[in-house]
Each structure stands twice: as C-alpha cells, then as structure tokens.
C-alpha cells in the first residue's frame, strides 16, 4: 500500500516517540509532586512533634520546679523559726541589765543545735569521733597537734574542734581535730614531767 503524500514511516516513529516522551515527563512530574507533597506532610508532622516535645519539656520543668519548691518548704519554715528565735533572744538580752558570757554561750549552742536539727531533717548527719580514739583520715582532718610523753596516746584524738557532716556515705565536711603526737622526754626531765603533759603546736 502506498503511503500518504508527504508521510513516511520515519515520521510516524518520531510522533510515537514524542508521545511516549511526553507521557514519561508527565509521570515524572506527577511523581515529583507526590514526593513534594509527602515531604510537606512529613515536615508538618515534624513541626507538630517538635512543638509537642517542647510543650512536654516545659511542663516537666514546671513540675520539677514546683516539686523542688515543695521539698524546700520544711527547711525554709525551720530557718524562719530559727530567725524568730534569734530575734526573740536579742530582745530578751536588751531587757536585761547584764548579759554574761555564759548566757551568750548557752544561746549560741541552742542555735547550733537548732541548725543541726534542720540539717538532720534534710538528710544531713552531724558526726564526730570520740576523744582518745585513733585518728581516721577518712573522716577527719588534723588542724593542730598536741605533744604528749605518753606513747599510748600517739595518733589518738586529743580534741574535736568542729564536727563533720555527711549525707549517707558522702562526706560534706570532715571533722577538724587535734591529735596527740608522742615526744620522748629526756631522762633528766622525766622525773619532773608527769606522763601525758602536752603542749599544743601547729601542724
């Protein structure tokens, strides 16, 4: 069969190729648009998730602050009560004609006892070694030494200057102590010196 005038088999193949190319481009464009839409939805979901996480974090921080404040309330009330006690003692002293050193010592010791009670309620324990027991560097620090001619006292605690404080097994502050140090007494002076005579010196 003769072909139409001006039309060849090559022209028909080119037309079919153009149709196939146009269809592929449309499919590619549709696929890209679908991917773009999926990306937009994913970003919207991410933004929503991030906003949700930020809100949950903010609410958690608020709860933590509120819980911390509530846990501090007993300590704050105790400190307020201690301040009231100090002011009341001050007014009492103003009404007295004389205030003796013993009065001051008694009141200050009462204040120290109140502070230790406040710390105890917060889980802080005050501790101190017994005088005469061996020095333990895991709980105490030597501030001064005291000489002694009694060899059995060497390395023992002569005096506790400050108590230590700890929470459980964690030490917040070590005890501060004076420790006996054995010093041999020359024979010429032994008759005039009683065993145990001491002279406190700095470490």
C-alpha positions as a Markdown table, in Angstrom:
| # | Residue | x | y | z |
|---|---|---|---|---|
| 1 | Unk | 0.0 | 0.0 | 0.0 |
| 2 | Unk | 1.2 | 3.4 | -0.9 |
| 3 | Unk | 1.9 | 5.8 | 1.9 |
| 4 | Unk | 0.0 | 9.1 | 2.0 |
| 5 | Unk | 1.7 | 12.1 | 0.3 |
| 6 | Unk | 4.3 | 13.7 | 2.5 |
| 7 | Unk | 4.2 | 10.9 | 5.2 |
| 8 | Unk | 7.0 | 8.4 | 5.7 |
| 9 | Unk | 7.4 | 5.6 | 8.2 |
| 10 | Unk | 10.2 | 7.6 | 9.9 |
| 11 | Unk | 7.7 | 10.4 | 10.6 |
| 12 | Unk | 5.3 | 8.0 | 12.3 |
| 13 | Unk | 8.0 | 6.6 | 14.6 |
| 14 | Unk | 9.0 | 10.2 | 15.6 |
| 15 | Unk | 5.4 | 11.0 | 16.5 |
| 16 | Unk | 5.1 | 7.9 | 18.7 |
| 17 | Unk | 8.4 | 8.7 | 20.4 |
| 18 | Unk | 7.2 | 12.2 | 21.2 |
| 19 | Unk | 4.0 | 10.8 | 22.7 |
| 20 | Unk | 6.0 | 8.4 | 24.8 |
| 21 | Unk | 8.4 | 11.1 | 26.0 |
| 22 | Unk | 5.5 | 13.4 | 26.9 |
| 23 | Unk | 3.9 | 10.7 | 28.9 |
| 24 | Unk | 7.1 | 9.9 | 30.8 |
| 25 | Unk | 7.6 | 13.5 | 31.6 |
| 26 | Unk | 4.1 | 13.8 | 33.0 |
| 27 | Unk | 4.6 | 10.7 | 35.1 |
| 28 | Unk | 7.9 | 12.0 | 36.4 |
| 29 | Unk | 6.3 | 15.4 | 37.2 |
| 30 | Unk | 3.5 | 13.7 | 39.0 |
| 31 | Unk | 5.9 | 11.5 | 40.9 |
| 32 | Unk | 8.0 | 14.6 | 41.9 |
| 33 | Unk | 4.8 | 16.4 | 43.0 |
| 34 | Unk | 3.8 | 13.4 | 45.1 |
| 35 | Unk | 7.2 | 13.3 | 46.7 |
| 36 | Unk | 6.9 | 17.0 | 47.4 |
| 37 | Unk | 3.5 | 16.6 | 49.0 |
| 38 | Unk | 4.9 | 13.7 | 51.1 |
| 39 | Unk | 7.7 | 15.9 | 52.2 |
| 40 | Unk | 5.4 | 18.8 | 53.2 |
| 41 | Unk | 3.3 | 16.4 | 55.2 |
| 42 | Unk | 6.4 | 15.0 | 56.9 |
| 43 | Unk | 7.6 | 18.5 | 57.8 |
| 44 | Unk | 4.2 | 19.3 | 59.2 |
| 45 | Unk | 4.3 | 16.2 | 61.3 |
| 46 | Unk | 7.9 | 17.0 | 62.4 |
| 47 | Unk | 6.9 | 20.6 | 63.4 |
| 48 | Unk | 3.9 | 19.2 | 65.3 |
| 49 | Unk | 6.1 | 16.6 | 67.1 |
| 50 | Unk | 8.7 | 19.2 | 67.9 |
| 51 | Unk | 6.1 | 21.6 | 69.3 |
| 52 | Unk | 4.7 | 18.7 | 71.4 |
| 53 | Unk | 8.1 | 17.8 | 72.7 |
| 54 | Unk | 8.8 | 21.5 | 73.6 |
| 55 | Unk | 5.5 | 21.7 | 75.5 |
| 56 | Unk | 6.1 | 18.4 | 77.4 |
| 57 | Unk | 9.6 | 19.6 | 78.3 |
| 58 | Unk | 8.3 | 22.9 | 79.5 |
| 59 | Unk | 5.6 | 21.2 | 81.6 |
| 60 | Unk | 8.1 | 18.8 | 83.0 |
| 61 | Unk | 10.4 | 21.7 | 84.1 |
| 62 | Unk | 7.5 | 23.4 | 85.7 |
| 63 | Unk | 6.6 | 20.2 | 87.7 |
| 64 | Unk | 10.2 | 19.8 | 88.7 |
| 65 | Unk | 10.5 | 23.4 | 90.0 |
| 66 | Unk | 7.2 | 23.0 | 91.9 |
| 67 | Unk | 8.4 | 19.7 | 93.4 |
| 68 | Unk | 11.7 | 21.3 | 94.4 |
| 69 | Unk | 10.0 | 24.3 | 96.0 |
| 70 | Unk | 7.7 | 22.0 | 97.9 |
| 71 | Unk | 10.6 | 19.9 | 99.2 |
| 72 | Unk | 12.4 | 23.1 | 100.4 |
| 73 | Unk | 9.3 | 24.3 | 102.3 |
| 74 | Unk | 10.1 | 22.5 | 105.5 |
| 75 | Unk | 13.7 | 23.8 | 105.6 |
| 76 | Unk | 12.5 | 27.3 | 104.8 |
| 77 | Unk | 10.0 | 27.2 | 107.7 |
| 78 | Unk | 12.7 | 25.9 | 110.0 |
| 79 | Unk | 15.0 | 28.7 | 109.1 |
| 80 | Unk | 12.2 | 31.2 | 109.6 |
| 81 | Unk | 11.6 | 29.8 | 113.1 |
| 82 | Unk | 15.3 | 29.9 | 113.8 |
| 83 | Unk | 15.5 | 33.6 | 112.8 |
| 84 | Unk | 12.5 | 34.3 | 115.1 |
| 85 | Unk | 14.3 | 32.6 | 118.0 |
| 86 | Unk | 17.4 | 34.7 | 117.4 |
| 87 | Unk | 15.4 | 37.9 | 117.3 |
| 88 | Unk | 13.5 | 36.9 | 120.4 |
| 89 | Unk | 16.7 | 36.2 | 122.3 |
| 90 | Unk | 18.1 | 39.6 | 121.2 |
| 91 | Unk | 15.0 | 41.4 | 122.6 |
| 92 | Unk | 15.4 | 39.4 | 125.8 |
| 93 | Unk | 19.0 | 40.5 | 126.2 |
| 94 | Unk | 18.1 | 44.1 | 125.6 |
| 95 | Unk | 15.7 | 43.9 | 128.6 |
| 96 | Unk | 18.4 | 42.6 | 130.9 |
| 97 | Unk | 20.8 | 44.8 | 132.8 |
| 98 | Unk | 23.7 | 42.4 | 132.3 |
| 99 | Unk | 24.4 | 39.6 | 129.9 |
| 100 | Unk | 27.1 | 37.2 | 131.0 |
| 101 | Unk | 29.4 | 35.2 | 128.7 |
| 102 | Unk | 27.6 | 32.1 | 129.9 |
| 103 | Unk | 24.3 | 33.5 | 128.6 |
| 104 | Unk | 25.8 | 34.1 | 125.2 |
| 105 | Unk | 27.4 | 30.6 | 125.1 |
| 106 | Unk | 24.1 | 28.9 | 126.0 |
| 107 | Unk | 22.1 | 30.7 | 123.4 |
| 108 | Unk | 24.7 | 30.2 | 120.6 |
| 109 | Unk | 24.8 | 26.5 | 121.5 |
| 110 | Unk | 21.0 | 26.3 | 121.3 |
| 111 | Unk | 21.1 | 28.0 | 117.9 |
| 112 | Unk | 23.8 | 25.4 | 116.7 |
| 113 | Unk | 21.5 | 22.6 | 118.0 |
| 114 | Unk | 18.6 | 24.0 | 116.0 |
| 115 | Unk | 20.7 | 24.2 | 112.9 |
| 116 | Unk | 21.8 | 20.6 | 113.3 |
| 117 | Unk | 18.2 | 19.6 | 113.6 |
| 118 | Unk | 17.3 | 21.5 | 110.4 |
| 119 | Unk | 20.2 | 19.7 | 108.6 |
| 120 | Unk | 19.1 | 16.4 | 110.0 |
| 121 | Unk | 15.6 | 16.8 | 108.6 |
| 122 | Unk | 17.3 | 17.4 | 105.2 |
| 123 | Unk | 19.2 | 14.1 | 105.5 |
| 124 | Unk | 22.4 | 15.7 | 106.7 |
| 125 | Unk | 24.0 | 13.9 | 109.6 |
| 126 | Unk | 26.5 | 15.5 | 112.0 |
| 127 | Unk | 29.2 | 13.2 | 113.3 |
| 128 | Unk | 32.4 | 13.4 | 115.4 |
| 129 | Unk | 34.9 | 10.9 | 116.7 |
| 130 | Unk | 35.3 | 10.2 | 120.4 |
| 131 | Unk | 38.3 | 11.8 | 122.1 |
| 132 | Unk | 41.0 | 9.2 | 122.7 |
| 133 | Unk | 40.2 | 7.1 | 119.6 |
| 134 | Unk | 42.7 | 6.7 | 116.8 |
| 135 | Unk | 42.7 | 9.4 | 114.1 |
| 136 | Unk | 40.9 | 8.3 | 110.9 |
| 137 | Unk | 41.8 | 10.3 | 107.8 |
| 138 | Unk | 38.6 | 9.1 | 106.1 |
| 139 | Unk | 36.5 | 11.2 | 108.5 |
| 140 | Unk | 38.7 | 13.9 | 110.0 |
| 141 | Unk | 41.4 | 16.4 | 109.2 |
| 142 | Unk | 44.2 | 17.4 | 111.6 |
| 143 | Unk | 44.3 | 21.1 | 112.4 |
| 144 | Unk | 46.8 | 21.0 | 115.2 |
| 145 | Unk | 49.0 | 18.5 | 117.1 |
| 146 | Unk | 49.4 | 18.2 | 120.9 |
| 147 | Unk | 52.7 | 16.8 | 122.3 |
| 148 | Unk | 52.5 | 14.0 | 124.8 |
| 149 | Unk | 55.1 | 11.9 | 126.6 |
| 150 | Unk | 52.6 | 9.0 | 126.8 |
| 151 | Unk | 53.4 | 6.7 | 123.9 |
| 152 | Unk | 49.9 | 5.1 | 124.1 |
| 153 | Unk | 48.3 | 8.4 | 123.1 |
| 154 | Unk | 50.3 | 8.8 | 119.9 |
| 155 | Unk | 48.0 | 9.2 | 117.0 |
| 156 | Unk | 44.9 | 9.5 | 119.1 |
| 157 | Unk | 42.4 | 12.4 | 119.0 |
| 158 | Unk | 43.0 | 14.9 | 121.7 |
| 159 | Unk | 40.2 | 17.3 | 120.9 |
| 160 | Unk | 37.4 | 17.7 | 118.4 |
| 161 | Unk | 37.3 | 21.3 | 117.1 |
| 162 | Unk | 34.5 | 21.0 | 114.6 |
| 163 | Unk | 32.0 | 18.2 | 113.8 |
| 164 | Unk | 31.8 | 16.7 | 110.4 |
| 165 | Unk | 28.7 | 16.4 | 108.2 |
| 166 | Unk | 27.6 | 13.8 | 105.7 |
| 167 | Unk | 24.7 | 12.6 | 103.6 |
| 168 | Unk | 24.7 | 8.8 | 103.7 |
| 169 | Unk | 28.3 | 7.8 | 102.9 |
| 170 | Unk | 29.2 | 11.1 | 101.2 |
| 171 | Unk | 31.1 | 13.4 | 103.5 |
| 172 | Unk | 30.2 | 17.1 | 103.0 |
| 173 | Unk | 32.8 | 18.3 | 105.6 |
| 174 | Unk | 35.4 | 16.5 | 107.5 |
| 175 | Unk | 35.8 | 16.8 | 111.3 |
| 176 | Unk | 38.5 | 19.1 | 112.4 |
| 177 | Unk | 40.6 | 17.6 | 115.3 |
| 178 | Unk | 43.7 | 18.0 | 117.4 |
| 179 | Unk | 45.8 | 14.8 | 117.5 |
| 180 | Unk | 48.3 | 13.7 | 120.1 |
| 181 | Unk | 51.9 | 13.3 | 119.0 |
| 182 | Unk | 54.4 | 11.3 | 121.1 |
| 183 | Unk | 57.5 | 13.2 | 122.1 |
| 184 | Unk | 60.2 | 11.3 | 124.0 |
| 185 | Unk | 61.2 | 13.1 | 127.3 |
| 186 | Unk | 64.9 | 13.2 | 128.1 |
| 187 | Unk | 65.8 | 11.1 | 131.2 |
| 188 | Unk | 67.0 | 14.3 | 133.0 |
| 189 | Unk | 63.5 | 15.8 | 132.6 |
| 190 | Unk | 61.5 | 12.6 | 133.1 |
| 191 | Unk | 61.4 | 13.0 | 136.9 |
| 192 | Unk | 60.0 | 16.5 | 136.7 |
| 193 | Unk | 57.4 | 15.8 | 134.0 |
| 194 | Unk | 54.2 | 13.9 | 134.6 |
| 195 | Unk | 53.2 | 11.4 | 131.8 |
| 196 | Unk | 50.8 | 13.0 | 129.4 |
| 197 | Unk | 51.9 | 16.6 | 129.8 |
| 198 | Unk | 51.3 | 18.3 | 126.5 |
| 199 | Unk | 52.0 | 21.4 | 124.5 |
| 200 | Unk | 49.7 | 22.2 | 121.6 |
| 201 | Unk | 51.6 | 23.1 | 118.4 |
| 202 | Unk | 50.5 | 23.8 | 114.9 |
| 203 | Unk | 50.9 | 21.1 | 112.3 |
